[in-house]
Amino acid sequence: MYKLTVLKNGIKIITHNMPAAHGVTTGVFFGAGSRYEREKIAGASHFLEHMFFKGTKNRPEPSDIARSIEGVGGYLNAATSQDHTFYYNRVPKAHGKMAFEVLADMMNNSLFNEKALDRERGVILEELNMFLDTPMRYIYDLTMNLVFSGSTLGRDIIGAKKSILKIKRQDLIDYVKGFYQPQKMAIAIAGNINQHGAIREAEKFFGHLKKNKQPIYKKVPSERQGPGILIHNKKTDQAHLSLAVRALPYNHQELPTLTVLDTILGTGMSSRLFLNIREKLGLCYYINSSTEEFEDAGIFAINSGLNTDKIELAVARIWDELKKISTVLIAKRELDEAKEYLRGSISLEVDNTDNMAMWYGIQGLFAKKIKTPAEKVAELLKVSESDIMKLAKKLFKREQLNLAVIGPFQKRDKNRFLKLLK
């Protein structure tokens, strides 16, 4: 069972004791990401994520940080999104206290060495090149650009080459002071732990942090009227597409319904899209759906890789599936299967300390009420056939569709694709 403790400075500490676990995962989460950045320093959130691994006052070399964790058989990592960034490590339970201290050292004492910063700039530029050369990855960025056009939420997390080249050490220091605020911070520790001891350590490491001005971001503007098209010309043998709509934000009461809807449409080899678009029609290699939620918005997207000559037929058939689930009640058996899939997949997560640290850490940042896996399952089991159709009808309207495409297409093809959505 988890325990929530809020420090005087606003940091939320979520400890989750797992007596049977052999390891401990510790994560530090900040409610700041790429949507908070000024255009001039676009990519700073991600750049900063890299720099926290490049040396501290106590561990001046990157290898000193890595060896502290890897030397006991553990691992460490981090990730940046539009609205949050997190750092975590996992070690055998006997080394949990040491691993927490390493994270605290990284957060409190990083050097942001100028030479290391310039070296890492080159690494990040190569990471950007990798994204640009990987259509299955880059289609995500294009889709966000399109669906949230005119908003920092639609900006590439990694930034642009122009801004990455200009980011300076002082920009990163100012970013930490401005956005790594205790009131927008959560620490999640999951594993075979002493919860009271972990809370004392958190107080010792982070209780000194002072609140600053609350970080803010520009809200997502209203939806554009009419469908949207974004074409990225690239010489490829396979076209990659994403058909997306704006969906639901964090804490929305219909999120359990959206989760079940997403499962039915595009999760796994038994989903409608996989069975009908790939297995029956043979139109694509991969096809799936996904959702992502933010404080003020959300997105539902269908992604696929297919023969460039079959893209129009594929979009038409995908739209048929969206219309069908919006107008025809799903069978009880199909609904029950989706619920059982979700119940099972969540039950598998609870055995893993990484999964549970992420589960509680993200909720610590954004949830109005933290929910256990069992509470989440209970919500999913309440979803009805009519709930699915009602939400699908609200989301899947032609005027709300957005189509991003990567392949050997030109700007003149835009009208051709636009006709598919109209």
N, C-alpha and C positions, 0 to 999 in steps of 0.2 A: 504494500500500500504506500502511496506517496504521502509526503508531508510538505506543506507549503509554509515557508517562513519569509517574512518581509523585513528586511533590515531597515534601520531608521532612515537611511538615505534613499530608500525605495527599491533596492535590488531585491528581486524575487529569487529565493532559493528553493528549488524543488528537489527533494531527496526521495529516492525510490529504492527501498531495500529489497534485494532479490537473494534470499539466503542460499539458494542452490547454485548461484552463479560463481564461476571461478575468476571472473574479471570485474573490473570497474571502469565505467565510462564517465568521464567528466567533460562537460561542455559549458562554454561561456558564450552567451548569445547577446547580441546588441541589435536594437531595433533601428538600424540605419543601413541603407544600401544605396544603390545607384540612383534611385529616384530623388534622393536628397541633394544630389550634386549640382553645382553650377556647371553650365556647359563648358566653361573654360577648363575645369578639372574633371570632366567626364572620365570615369574609369578609376577615380581615386579610391573608392571603396574597395575595389578588387585589388588595386595596387597595394593598398594598406594591408590587406589580408596576406599578401606575399611577404611584406616587409616584417611582419611580426615574427617570422621564422628565421630572420637573418642576423640575430644576435642581440643579447641583452648585456646589462652591466655585469651580471653574474655568469653568463654564458655567452661570451663575446663572438663566438663563431657559430654559424648555422649548424655545423657538425656537433657542437656542444649540446645544442637543444635536441637534435635528432638522437644522439647517443644516449641521452638521459632516459628517453622513452624506449628506443629500440634496443638498448642494452639490456633491458629486462624482458624483451620479447613483445613489447607493445608497439603501437603505431599512433601517429598523430596526423591530423588533417584539418582543413577548414573549407568554408564555402561562402560565397557572396551571392546575394540575390538582389532584387529591386528594393526590398524593404527591410532586410535583415542580413547580418553576417554572423557566422559562428565559428568557434575554434574548439576542437575537442581532441581527447586522446583516450586510449584504452590500454590498460595494463593488467597483469595478474593482481588479484586483490591485495596481496601483501605489499604492493607498491603504489596503492591508490593515493596515499597522502603525498608521496613524492611527486606523482604525476600532477596532482592539483597544484602543488607549488611551482612546477614548471610552467603550467598555464598562467598562473598569477605573475610569475616572473616575466613572461612574454608580454602580458597585458600592461604591466606596471613599469617595466624597465627596458623596453626595447630601445635600441640605439638609433635606428634609422640612419645607419652609416651612409654617407654620400657615395662612396665607391660601390657599396653593396646595392644602393638604389639604382645607380647607373647600370650595373650588371643586370639587375632584375628587370630593368626597362626593356632590355633586349630579349629576355625570357618571355615577358608579357607580349611583346610584339610578335614573337614566334607563336605564342598561344593564339593570338588574334589571327595570324595567317592560317593556323590549323583549323580554326572555326570556319574561316572563309572558304577553305578548301574541302570542308566536310558538309555537304548539303543536308544530311540528316540532322546535323547540329545547327547549321546556319538558318534553316527554315524557321526555327523557333524565334530567332532574333527578328527576322522579317515579319513574322506574324505579330509579334508584340509591337513592332514599329507601325504596322497597319492598324491593328485593333485599337491601340492607344495613341494614335497619331496626335501630335500637338501637346503631348504630356511627357514628363520625364519618366513616367512608368514605361513608355514605349522605347526608351533609349537602351542601346546595347549595354549590358552590365559591364563588359570589359572595357568600354569606352571606344574612342576612335583613335586612329594612329596619330592624328594631329594633337589631340589632347594628351595622350599617353607620353608623347615626346616632350610636352611642356610641364608635366607635373614635377614639382620641386619638393624637397624635404620639408620646407616650412608649410607647404600645402597639406601634407600628411599630418604634421603636428597640429595644425589648426583644425583639421578634420576630426582628430581624436578629441580635442578639447570641446569642439562644438557638438559632436554627434554621439560620442561614446559616453552617454549620460547614464548615471545609476538608475534613474527612474524609467529608462528605456533599456533595461538590462535584466537578464535572467541567467541563473546558473543551475544546471541540471546535473545531478549525480545519480547514476543508476548502477546497482550491483550489490555485491555482498559487503555492506557498509554499516558503520555505526552512524546513524543519522544525526545524532546530537553532536558527535565529533566532527562530522562533515560541515555542519552548520557553523560550529566554532571556527573551523578553518576558513570558511567563506567570510566570516566577520573579520577575521584577522587579515586576510588578503585584500578584501575589497571594502571593508567598512569605512575606510578613510575617504573614499571618493565623495566629492562634493557635487551637489546638483548645480547645473548651469541652466541657461535658457533652454526651454523645451524645443527640441528639433521639430521643424515643420517641413512640409512638402506641399507642392501645388496639387490641389485636387484634380482628379481626372475630369476633363470637360465632357459635356453631353455628347451622346452618340451622334455621329454623322447620319443624315437622312439618305438612305439608299445604300446599296452594296458597295464594297470597296475591293479594289484589285491592286496587287503589287507584284510586278514581274522583275525577277533578277536574272538577267541574261548570263548563261554560263554554258559552255560546251560540255554537255553530259550525254551519256547514253541512256540515262534514266531521268525522268522528270520527278521532282519532289514537290508535293503540294501540302498546304495546310488550309483547311476550311474551318473558319473560326467565328465565334460570336462572343460578345460580352456576356458574362454569366453572373455569378453571385459573389459578394464580398465575404470576408471573415464574419463569423457570428450570425450569418443569415439563417433564419429558421428553416429554410428549404434545403440547406446543405446536405442533410442526410438523403433527401430525394435525389439531388444532383449526383451524389456518390453512387447510388444504385443505378441511375440512368446511365452514367458513364460506364459502369460495369456491364450493363446489358448491351450497350452500343459498341464499345470498343476495347474492352479489357480481356485479353487472352484469346486463345484459339477457338473458344466456343461462343465468342461474341457475335452479334449480328453482322457487323461490318466485316469481320474476318471470314465468317462462313459464306456470306453472300457476295462480297466484292472480290475476295481472293479465291475461296474454295469453289464456289459455283461458277463464277464468271471468269476467273483467271486473269483479272485485270491488273493485279499488282503483286509485288513481293511482300511488302509490309504494309499494314494498315492498323491504326490504333487510335484511341481517343484519350484525352487527358483533361484535367481541370487544374486551375491554379487560382488561389484566392489572395486578395490583398485587403487592406482596411476599407477601401472605398470602391472597390471594383473586383471583377473576376473574369476569367476567360474559360471557355470550353473550346477545344480544338480537336480536329480529326486530321491526322497526318498519314501520308502515304507516299510510297515510291513506286513508280509505274512506267510503262512504255510511253514515250513521248507522244506516240500516235493515238494513245487510248485515253488521254487525259480528259477529253470532253465527255466521253462515255462514262468514265469513272465518276466525274463530278455529278453527272446526271443521276447515276445509280446511288451515289451517296446521298444526294438530295431526296431521292425516293425513300431511303431508309429513315431520314429525318422526318419526312412527311408522314410516313406510316406510324412511327412511334408517337407522333403528335395527334393523330386522328383515330387510331385503333388501340383499344385497351390491350395491354399485353396479357398473355395467359398467366394464370396463377402459378403454374409450374415454372415458367421462365422467371417470374419474379422470385419465387422461392429458391431457385437455383442461384440467382444473383446474390441473394441475401446469405445463402449458405457459403458461397465463395468468399464474401466479405467477412463473414464470421470466422471462417477458417484462416484466411490470410492475416487477420488481426491477431488471432490466437497464436499464429506462428511468430509474430513480431514480439510478443511479450517475453519470449525466452532470451532475447538478444539485448544486451545492455546498451549497445549503440542505439538501437531502435527506440528503447524506452527513454533514453536521454533526449533524443530528438523529439519524441512524442511530447514530453513534458516541457522541454526548453522552448519550443515554438509556441506552445500554448501559454507559457509564462509571459511571452511578449505580447500576444495578441488576443487571447481568449478572455471573454468576459467571465467565464466560469471554466476552470480546468476540469476536464472529464477524463475518467479512467477508460481503458479499452472496453471494459464491460458496459459502461454507460454509453459509449459510442455505439457498440453493437445493439444495445437496447433501442437506441434511436433509429438505427437502420432497419430493425425488424418491424417497426411501426409503419414504414412506408407502404402505401397501397398502390394498386394498379391505377386508380384515378389520380393519385398524386403525381405519378410518372407522366401521364398524358397531359395533365394540367401544366406542369413545368415545361415539358417539351414544347407545348403549344406557345408558351410565353417566350421561349428562347429562340426557337427555330422558325424565324420569319425571313422571307427573302430579302426584305429591306435591311435586315440586320446582319446579313452574311458578309464575310470577308474572306477573300481567296488570295493567298500568297503562293507564288510558283517560282521554282528554280529550274532552269533548263534552257534549251536552245530556242528561246522565244524572244521576240522583239517588242518594242513599245506598241507597234501597230497591232499586236495580238490582243491588246487590252480590251478592245471592243468585242472581240470574239469571245473572250472569257466573261466579259460583263453580261453578254447575252445568256450565258449559262445560269447566271444568278438571277436574271430577270424573267 
